[in-house]
């Protein structure tokens, strides 16, 4: 998550998973794996070896583009994947969707996205365009992650930790947790919970942020990612079912003088 979250949130997240019993080994890579008896032995770049019963590999994916060589399709040299236009068309009457498509985002430029939400929506659109719909792909897909029952985040747009960010945080309550969202909606897939959630009313304009007091836990917030002073990505930290608001902000592509005012749209302080 160091490539997604700003440094202070990435560091906090690392310490959080440590308290959950995770042994974090920084500055090391897996350079080899062997099966010894019923154990998987991982060899790390720092010389360490780890014996384990099971290994979960979560390192992202690279699309298989072997077909491009035989069929004359273009492959994007920067992001990988089959080069398609805004209608997800690679060549005349040939469409590509999901993780394999490097598409033109009408708001954020050329992109390739590896999210469940993106695969569902782009696949549906590609099918419609096969029937002559001719619709551009405008959907800003979201992704999400939970760090246990108490902490989770949802993200949309270009969330790159190398970009300038501005975070606005507020005090959290027991309702501001992944566990509470699942209990309230009956749905554990976050891209689906927003379909059954009741959208909040924005905070009144006269509400103002204030400095934190000692002992207060500011456990929820909004992080804005900026490019040329325009919001291109948003992370909602323990703020759930607000994706329609985030999508609207990115779609508008405006320059905001005060991001505290924009944060009010997410009703951060409504439960205080």
C-alpha positions as CSV (number, residue, x, y, z in Angstrom):
1,X,0.0,0.0,0.0
2,X,3.0,2.2,0.0
3,X,2.3,3.0,-3.6
4,X,-1.2,4.1,-2.9
5,X,-1.4,5.7,0.6
6,X,0.5,8.9,1.6
7,X,3.5,8.1,3.8
8,X,1.9,8.9,7.1
9,X,-1.1,6.6,6.4
10,X,1.2,3.9,5.0
11,X,3.3,4.0,8.2
12,X,0.2,3.9,10.4
13,X,-1.1,0.9,8.4
14,X,2.1,-1.0,8.9
15,X,1.9,-0.5,12.6
16,X,-1.7,-1.5,12.6
17,X,-1.2,-4.8,10.9
18,X,1.7,-5.5,13.3
19,X,-0.7,-5.2,16.2
20,X,-2.9,-7.8,14.5
21,X,-0.1,-10.3,14.7
22,X,1.5,-9.8,11.2
23,X,5.3,-10.0,11.0
24,X,6.2,-7.2,8.5
25,X,9.6,-7.7,6.8
26,X,10.4,-4.4,5.0
27,X,13.1,-3.9,2.3
28,X,13.1,-7.5,1.2
29,X,11.9,-9.4,-1.8
30,X,11.0,-13.0,-2.4
31,X,13.7,-14.4,-4.8
32,X,13.0,-18.1,-4.6
33,X,10.5,-20.7,-3.3
34,X,11.0,-24.4,-2.8
35,X,8.8,-27.2,-1.4
36,X,10.5,-29.1,1.4
37,X,8.3,-31.9,2.8
38,X,4.9,-30.3,3.4
39,X,6.4,-26.8,3.9
40,X,7.0,-24.0,1.4
41,X,10.4,-22.4,2.0
42,X,10.7,-18.8,0.8
43,X,14.1,-17.3,0.2
44,X,14.3,-13.5,0.7
45,X,16.7,-11.0,-0.8
46,X,18.1,-10.2,2.7
47,X,19.3,-13.8,3.1
48,X,16.4,-14.8,5.3
49,X,14.4,-18.0,4.8
50,X,10.8,-18.5,5.9
51,X,9.1,-21.9,6.3
52,X,5.3,-21.7,5.9
53,X,2.3,-23.9,5.5
54,X,0.6,-21.7,2.9
55,X,1.6,-18.8,0.7
56,X,-0.7,-16.1,-0.6
57,X,0.7,-14.1,-3.5
58,X,-0.8,-10.7,-3.9
59,X,1.5,-8.8,-6.2
60,X,-0.8,-7.5,-9.0
61,X,-1.0,-9.0,-12.5
62,X,0.4,-8.5,-16.0
63,X,-2.0,-9.1,-18.8
64,X,-1.1,-11.8,-21.3
65,X,-0.6,-10.0,-24.6
66,X,0.8,-12.8,-26.7
67,X,-2.2,-12.5,-29.0
68,X,-1.1,-9.0,-29.9
69,X,1.9,-10.3,-31.9
70,X,-0.1,-12.7,-34.0
71,X,-3.1,-10.4,-34.5
72,X,-1.4,-7.0,-34.9
73,X,-3.0,-5.5,-31.8
74,X,-1.2,-2.5,-30.2
75,X,0.2,-2.9,-26.6
76,X,0.7,0.1,-24.4
77,X,4.4,0.4,-23.6
78,X,3.8,2.3,-20.4
79,X,0.9,0.6,-18.6
80,X,0.8,-2.7,-20.5
81,X,-2.4,-4.3,-21.8
82,X,-4.1,-4.0,-25.2
83,X,-4.4,-0.4,-26.4
84,X,-8.1,0.5,-26.8
85,X,-10.0,3.7,-27.4
86,X,-12.6,5.3,-25.1
87,X,-15.2,2.8,-26.5
88,X,-12.9,-0.1,-25.5
89,X,-12.3,-1.0,-29.1
90,X,-8.8,-2.4,-30.0
91,X,-9.5,-2.7,-33.7
92,X,-12.6,-2.5,-35.9
93,X,-15.2,-4.9,-34.3
94,X,-12.8,-6.1,-31.6
95,X,-13.2,-5.0,-28.0
96,X,-11.1,-5.6,-24.9
97,X,-12.3,-5.1,-21.3
98,X,-11.2,-5.6,-17.7
99,X,-7.5,-5.8,-16.6
100,X,-6.2,-6.5,-20.1
101,X,-7.5,-3.2,-21.5
102,X,-5.4,0.0,-21.5
103,X,-8.2,2.5,-22.2
104,X,-8.5,6.2,-22.6
105,X,-10.2,7.8,-19.6
106,X,-12.0,10.8,-20.8
107,X,-11.1,12.6,-17.5
108,X,-7.8,11.2,-16.4
109,X,-6.1,10.1,-19.6
110,X,-4.6,6.7,-20.6
111,X,-5.0,4.1,-17.8
112,X,-5.1,0.4,-17.1
113,X,-7.1,-0.7,-14.0
114,X,-7.0,-3.9,-12.0
115,X,-10.2,-3.7,-10.0
116,X,-13.3,-5.9,-9.7
117,X,-15.6,-2.9,-10.2
118,X,-13.8,-2.0,-13.4
119,X,-14.0,-5.5,-14.8
120,X,-17.7,-5.7,-14.2
121,X,-18.6,-2.3,-15.7
122,X,-16.1,-2.3,-18.6
123,X,-17.2,-5.9,-19.5
124,X,-20.8,-4.8,-19.6
125,X,-20.0,-1.7,-21.7
126,X,-17.9,-3.7,-24.2
127,X,-20.9,-6.1,-24.7
128,X,-23.2,-3.1,-25.3
129,X,-20.7,-1.6,-27.8
130,X,-20.6,-5.0,-29.6
131,X,-24.3,-4.4,-30.4
132,X,-23.6,-0.9,-31.8
133,X,-24.1,1.3,-28.7
134,X,-20.9,3.2,-29.3
135,X,-20.7,4.4,-25.7
136,X,-17.5,5.8,-24.2
137,X,-16.2,4.3,-20.9
138,X,-16.7,7.1,-18.4
139,X,-17.1,5.1,-15.2
140,X,-14.6,5.8,-12.4
141,X,-14.1,2.4,-10.9
142,X,-13.4,2.0,-7.2
143,X,-11.4,-0.5,-5.1
144,X,-11.3,-1.2,-1.4
145,X,-9.4,-2.9,1.3
146,X,-10.1,-3.8,4.9
147,X,-7.4,-4.1,7.6
148,X,-9.7,-6.1,9.9
149,X,-13.1,-5.3,11.2
150,X,-12.2,-1.8,12.5
151,X,-10.3,-0.2,9.6
152,X,-11.0,0.0,5.9
153,X,-10.7,2.3,2.9
154,X,-12.2,2.9,-0.5
155,X,-10.4,4.5,-3.3
156,X,-11.2,5.9,-6.7
157,X,-9.3,7.6,-9.6
158,X,-5.5,8.0,-9.7
159,X,-4.3,7.2,-6.2
160,X,-0.6,7.4,-6.4
161,X,1.5,8.2,-3.3
162,X,4.0,10.2,-5.5
163,X,1.3,12.8,-6.1
164,X,0.6,15.7,-3.7
165,X,-2.1,14.9,-1.2
166,X,-4.3,16.8,1.2
167,X,-6.1,14.9,4.0
168,X,-9.0,16.0,6.1
169,X,-9.8,13.9,9.1
170,X,-12.5,13.7,11.8
171,X,-13.4,11.7,14.9
172,X,-14.7,8.2,14.2
173,X,-17.5,6.4,15.9
174,X,-18.4,2.7,16.2
175,X,-20.5,3.1,13.0
176,X,-17.4,4.1,11.0
177,X,-15.9,0.6,10.5
178,X,-16.1,-2.1,7.8
179,X,-17.9,-4.4,10.3
180,X,-20.6,-1.8,10.8
181,X,-21.1,-1.4,7.0
182,X,-21.5,-5.2,6.5
183,X,-24.0,-5.4,9.4
184,X,-26.0,-2.4,8.1
185,X,-26.1,-3.5,4.4
186,X,-25.8,-7.3,4.5
187,X,-23.2,-7.0,1.8
188,X,-19.4,-7.6,2.1
189,X,-18.4,-6.5,-1.4
190,X,-17.9,-2.8,-1.0
191,X,-18.6,-2.0,-4.7
192,X,-22.1,-3.4,-4.0
193,X,-22.8,-1.8,-0.6
194,X,-23.2,1.7,-2.1
195,X,-26.2,0.3,-4.1
196,X,-28.1,-0.4,-0.9
197,X,-26.9,2.3,1.3
198,X,-28.8,5.5,2.1
199,X,-26.7,8.5,1.0
200,X,-26.0,11.1,3.7
201,X,-26.9,14.7,3.6
202,X,-23.9,17.0,3.2
203,X,-22.8,19.0,6.2
204,X,-24.0,22.5,6.6
205,X,-21.7,25.2,5.3
206,X,-21.3,26.9,8.7
207,X,-19.5,23.8,10.2
208,X,-15.8,24.4,10.5
209,X,-12.8,22.1,11.1
210,X,-10.9,22.7,14.4
211,X,-7.6,21.6,15.8
212,X,-7.6,18.2,17.4
213,X,-7.7,17.9,21.2
214,X,-5.4,15.6,23.2
215,X,-6.6,12.1,23.3
216,X,-9.1,12.4,20.4
217,X,-9.0,9.6,17.8
218,X,-9.3,11.0,14.3
219,X,-10.0,7.7,12.7
220,X,-11.9,8.6,9.5
221,X,-11.1,11.0,6.7
222,X,-10.8,11.9,3.1
223,X,-7.5,12.1,1.2
224,X,-7.4,14.1,-2.0
225,X,-4.8,13.4,-4.7
226,X,-3.9,16.4,-6.8
227,X,-2.4,16.9,-10.3
228,X,-2.0,20.5,-11.4
229,X,-4.2,21.5,-8.5
230,X,-7.1,19.3,-9.8
231,X,-8.4,16.4,-7.8
232,X,-7.6,13.2,-9.7
233,X,-8.0,10.6,-6.9
234,X,-9.7,10.2,-3.6
235,X,-9.2,7.8,-0.7
236,X,-12.0,7.5,1.8
237,X,-10.6,6.2,5.1
238,X,-13.2,4.6,7.3
239,X,-15.8,6.6,5.3
240,X,-18.1,4.3,3.4
241,X,-20.8,4.4,0.7
242,X,-19.7,7.9,-0.5
243,X,-18.4,6.8,-4.0
244,X,-21.1,8.7,-6.0
245,X,-19.8,12.0,-4.3
246,X,-16.2,11.1,-5.1
247,X,-17.1,10.3,-8.7
248,X,-18.9,13.6,-9.2
249,X,-15.9,15.6,-7.8
250,X,-13.5,13.8,-10.2
251,X,-15.9,14.2,-13.1
252,X,-16.2,18.0,-12.6
253,X,-12.4,18.4,-12.7
254,X,-12.4,21.7,-11.0
255,X,-9.7,23.6,-9.0
256,X,-10.8,24.1,-5.4
257,X,-9.4,26.8,-3.2
258,X,-10.3,25.1,0.1
259,X,-10.4,21.3,0.2
260,X,-11.9,21.5,3.7
261,X,-15.1,22.7,2.0
262,X,-15.0,19.8,-0.4
263,X,-14.6,17.4,2.4
264,X,-17.8,18.6,3.9
265,X,-19.6,16.9,1.0
266,X,-18.7,13.5,2.6
267,X,-20.4,14.4,5.9
268,X,-17.3,13.7,7.9
269,X,-18.5,15.5,11.0
270,X,-22.2,14.5,10.9
271,X,-21.9,12.0,13.7
272,X,-19.9,14.1,16.1
